[in-house]
Amino acid sequence: MANIKSAAKQARKAVRNAATNKARMSRIRTYVKKVEAAIESGDKNAAQSALKAAQPELHRGAGKGYLHRNTVARKLSRLSARVKAL
């Protein structure tokens, strides 16, 4: 355990931040899984609407620093290519 007040506070903040990061990443993964499920089902309209919903979530993750912007670009590019191929 931390011996200094500021270190103890930082440790408490780290626990809160870790919980927030975990929740936000889980939310992003859920949106991506919805797109992939729609692609697997073969429903192009559902896949397009799911992709449209997932895009801002992924970009928000990049903006907040949960994901690297190139990772987001790669994921969106691959997903949109798969949707387009339906």
Backbone bond lengths (Angstrom), bond angles and torsions (degrees), N, CA, C in turn:
res aa  C-N    CA-C-N  psi(-1)  N-CA   C-N-CA  omega(-1)  CA-C   N-CA-C  phi
1 M - - - 1.459 - - 1.516 109.53 -
2 A 1.323 115.78 153.15 1.464 121.14 -177.24 1.527 110.57 -70.24
3 N 1.338 116.35 142.49 1.460 122.27 179.58 1.518 112.44 -93.36
4 I 1.321 117.80 -17.96 1.461 122.82 -174.80 1.526 108.34 -109.77
5 K 1.354 116.16 141.95 1.467 120.40 -176.81 1.521 112.43 -56.26
6 S 1.314 116.45 -43.92 1.465 119.45 -177.55 1.527 110.80 -66.57
7 A 1.330 117.09 -35.32 1.463 120.43 178.35 1.531 110.58 -69.42
8 A 1.331 116.23 -36.80 1.463 119.84 178.07 1.528 110.20 -65.41
9 K 1.338 116.10 -42.55 1.460 120.27 178.26 1.527 110.17 -62.97
10 Q 1.310 116.80 -42.13 1.463 121.01 179.63 1.522 110.50 -62.48
11 A 1.328 116.89 -37.15 1.464 120.74 178.13 1.526 110.53 -65.53
12 R 1.339 116.83 -40.62 1.471 120.06 177.53 1.522 110.44 -64.68
13 K 1.340 116.66 -41.41 1.460 120.79 178.76 1.527 110.99 -63.34
14 A 1.327 116.11 -37.95 1.466 120.20 -178.87 1.522 110.74 -62.67
15 V 1.328 116.99 -38.24 1.465 120.45 178.51 1.522 110.29 -65.10
16 R 1.349 117.19 -44.79 1.464 120.80 178.54 1.522 111.23 -62.79
17 N 1.331 115.83 -45.84 1.466 119.76 -178.53 1.513 111.66 -64.07
18 A 1.329 117.16 -37.56 1.463 120.55 179.56 1.526 110.10 -63.32
19 A 1.327 117.06 -39.55 1.461 120.76 179.12 1.533 110.42 -65.65
20 T 1.329 116.46 -41.11 1.466 120.94 178.87 1.520 110.59 -64.85
21 N 1.333 116.37 -45.58 1.466 120.61 179.97 1.521 110.74 -61.21
22 K 1.333 116.28 -41.73 1.464 120.31 -179.03 1.525 110.25 -63.15
23 A 1.333 116.74 -43.33 1.465 120.89 -179.47 1.524 110.75 -64.36
24 R 1.313 117.42 -43.88 1.469 120.16 -177.95 1.525 111.39 -67.87
25 M 1.322 117.50 -40.19 1.460 119.85 178.24 1.529 110.40 -66.13
26 S 1.325 116.45 -37.50 1.457 120.55 177.98 1.527 109.97 -62.76
27 R 1.326 116.33 -40.96 1.463 121.67 178.54 1.525 110.57 -62.10
28 I 1.324 117.24 -43.44 1.459 121.67 179.38 1.529 109.92 -62.85
29 R 1.340 116.51 -46.36 1.469 120.39 -179.82 1.528 111.16 -61.33
30 T 1.332 116.79 -36.88 1.464 120.72 179.50 1.525 110.60 -62.52
31 Y 1.328 116.95 -44.33 1.465 120.53 179.17 1.529 110.82 -62.22
32 V 1.330 116.82 -41.51 1.462 120.50 179.87 1.532 110.00 -65.76
33 K 1.331 116.92 -40.07 1.464 120.45 179.25 1.522 111.27 -64.48
34 K 1.339 117.36 -34.93 1.463 120.46 177.76 1.520 110.82 -64.12
35 V 1.329 116.58 -39.41 1.470 120.34 177.34 1.520 109.46 -64.38
36 E 1.333 116.27 -46.62 1.466 120.02 -178.24 1.524 111.43 -63.54
37 A 1.333 117.31 -37.93 1.460 120.47 178.14 1.522 110.74 -65.03
38 A 1.325 117.18 -40.11 1.460 120.64 178.48 1.524 110.98 -66.24
39 I 1.332 116.37 -36.43 1.468 120.10 177.64 1.525 109.64 -65.91
40 E 1.331 116.78 -43.44 1.467 120.99 -179.47 1.532 111.45 -63.06
41 S 1.333 116.16 -35.15 1.462 119.17 -179.65 1.529 111.63 -73.48
42 G 1.342 116.07 -19.75 1.457 120.45 177.93 1.523 114.44 86.57
43 D 1.319 116.85 9.09 1.467 121.25 -179.65 1.529 108.85 -89.57
44 K 1.317 116.29 104.89 1.468 120.63 -175.19 1.525 112.40 -66.05
45 N 1.335 117.60 -41.26 1.468 120.12 -179.63 1.519 111.60 -64.02
46 A 1.327 116.53 -42.63 1.467 120.26 178.95 1.521 110.41 -65.99
47 A 1.328 116.00 -38.71 1.461 120.08 179.71 1.530 110.82 -65.98
48 Q 1.328 116.83 -40.56 1.459 119.90 179.45 1.517 111.43 -65.90
49 S 1.322 117.49 -42.03 1.468 119.90 179.77 1.525 110.87 -69.14
50 A 1.335 117.46 -35.85 1.467 120.60 177.69 1.522 110.06 -67.47
51 L 1.316 117.12 -38.88 1.467 121.05 177.91 1.525 110.18 -65.81
52 K 1.324 116.21 -40.35 1.461 120.35 178.96 1.524 111.19 -63.29
53 A 1.336 116.96 -33.47 1.468 121.28 177.54 1.523 111.42 -76.81
54 A 1.336 117.02 -31.65 1.467 121.07 -176.79 1.526 112.26 -77.68
55 Q 1.324 117.22 -29.83 1.468 120.23 -176.43 1.520 113.71 -55.72
56 P 1.338 119.69 -52.44 1.465 117.75 -179.25 1.523 113.20 -64.23
57 E 1.339 116.81 -32.31 1.466 119.32 178.45 1.526 110.61 -64.53
58 L 1.328 116.32 -43.67 1.464 119.96 179.21 1.526 110.94 -65.49
59 H 1.323 116.32 -43.24 1.464 119.16 179.52 1.522 111.26 -65.14
60 R 1.314 116.47 -36.30 1.470 119.88 177.17 1.528 109.62 -64.60
61 G 1.319 116.70 -39.08 1.460 120.37 177.51 1.516 111.99 -62.27
62 A 1.328 116.21 -36.87 1.466 119.73 177.67 1.524 110.29 -70.38
63 G 1.321 116.04 -40.76 1.455 119.95 -178.76 1.520 112.72 -65.76
64 K 1.332 116.45 -35.80 1.460 120.93 -179.18 1.519 112.34 -84.11
65 G 1.335 116.82 -10.29 1.456 119.57 177.03 1.515 114.87 92.76
66 Y 1.329 118.20 14.01 1.460 120.48 177.83 1.519 110.86 -80.63
67 L 1.312 115.76 -30.46 1.461 121.99 178.60 1.526 108.06 -131.40
68 H 1.316 116.00 150.76 1.462 120.27 174.91 1.523 108.13 -73.98
69 R 1.330 116.53 146.22 1.465 119.59 -176.39 1.519 111.65 -63.29
70 N 1.321 118.35 -32.84 1.466 119.95 178.09 1.528 111.08 -69.61
71 T 1.322 116.91 -33.61 1.470 120.79 176.45 1.522 109.56 -63.54
72 V 1.319 116.31 -44.05 1.462 121.02 178.66 1.521 110.07 -62.85
73 A 1.320 116.86 -44.60 1.468 120.75 179.93 1.525 110.40 -61.04
74 R 1.320 116.68 -42.67 1.471 120.93 -179.81 1.518 110.78 -64.44
75 K 1.329 117.29 -46.25 1.461 120.65 -178.68 1.531 111.03 -62.79
76 L 1.337 116.64 -45.61 1.459 119.81 -179.88 1.521 111.51 -64.72
77 S 1.311 116.60 -38.88 1.453 121.00 179.79 1.528 110.52 -63.10
78 R 1.314 116.05 -45.89 1.465 119.80 -178.87 1.520 111.89 -67.81
79 L 1.336 116.37 -40.97 1.456 119.46 178.79 1.525 111.59 -65.12
80 S 1.338 116.14 -44.05 1.464 118.38 -178.65 1.530 111.40 -67.53
81 A 1.317 117.49 -32.24 1.461 120.13 176.33 1.527 110.33 -66.18
82 R 1.320 116.37 -39.51 1.469 120.35 179.10 1.530 110.74 -68.06
83 V 1.323 117.08 -38.70 1.468 120.55 178.20 1.531 109.89 -66.44
84 K 1.318 115.64 -42.25 1.458 120.72 -178.80 1.533 111.38 -64.22
85 A 1.343 116.14 -31.68 1.465 120.10 -178.67 1.518 113.29 -74.75
86 L 1.327 118.11 -13.54 1.484 120.43 -179.64 1.521 111.43 -63.42
